[in-house]
Amino acid sequence: MTALLKLDTVSRRFDALWAVRNVNLTVEKGELLGLIGPNGAGKSTLFNLIAGALLPSGGEIVFDGQRVTTWKSYRIARIGIARTFQIPKPYRQLSVVENVMLTAFQHNHAVRAARELAVRSLHDVGLQDYVDAPVTTLTVGLLKRLEVARALALQPKLVLFDEIMAGLTPTEVGVMTKFIAELPARGITVVWVEHVLHAIMRTATRIVVLNRGELIANGKPADIAKDPAVIKAYLGEEMSLA
């Protein structure tokens, strides 16, 4: 396999607090990588560093062969990294499809082409019945799907999913999990932060665990589920994946 993303001793400090410290991580093309850990472990900060929303205090970030450590977020988005946010913040004055079109314009400056891409992305996440609806009519679960559609409209090589299962019903979790599992076959590499453990542990091909800003485990889900350090820091007890 070929490395798509590489983090070399990446750190981020806020005053005296190390939110992320000396993280070394390689993500292969076509991988579905899960990132778990307790609240405050540094997961969202790590996403912000990869996506260019924050600058590292130290270390290097390489994406698709390019050093992007100091790049602005818009440049990183243009070369193929998309992300979602824990709390959706759509443009509430726009329709559902118009929200997605704003992302689609990164690659399609023609209105018709951008709308076609936006509509396809909405169909992908099951929002085909809400294309022209006001975004204010969407429930929390549907807003989470909108976040995913917006990320997909960027036509990314890598997508960073940040707790997209929060607020979804069990049925919606099942549908979204199946959808995520199919993305690598479409050429989209996935790094996925999630607290709905049964979804991520049964779907990701590899799991990495952060605690207090440091990487404490990296391996197959079955191994992570019984790792003493992970159990102590996060799981509380050995997790069954049966």
C-alpha angles and dihedrals in degrees: 000000000000125000113244098174128025128183116194115196091321115186138173125191128191105199104301095345121095104211091176122015130190097328115180114189138154123196117197125218110268094018126138103210123185121209116197139165142124124298110285093025093126100257098130091041089055090051090050090053094049092046094048097247089119133029118232119246086218143351135050134275119203122187123186091341096312127109103234099166096124100027122127118247094251091057092049091049091052094055093052116280116124128176143186128216131232091234112041114229106187124173096265095198091061134073123254094260093045089056090056093043090062088065094040090058088072087078105014115050092176111091095223094051092046091051092049091052091046092051091050090051091050091050089051091060097040098257096120091119092056102048096120097024121118108262088231089071094064122105121227090264093051091047088056089054089049089055089055092047091052090052093049092050087066086067090226133194089208129026125195111208113197112197096315092164095065110113095015123125118240090259091051090048090055093049093046093046091054090048093052092048090058097052098085089058086058091055096260118129114212134210108183130191112196143159094194089092100184088059099047098037092053095044110037118086091213134017129208122191128210125196124175090348096306131106106244102169140018124179151082116331092246091056094044091051091064100032108127093216092052093045091052096045101038124347099054091207139022110287123225115221095187 
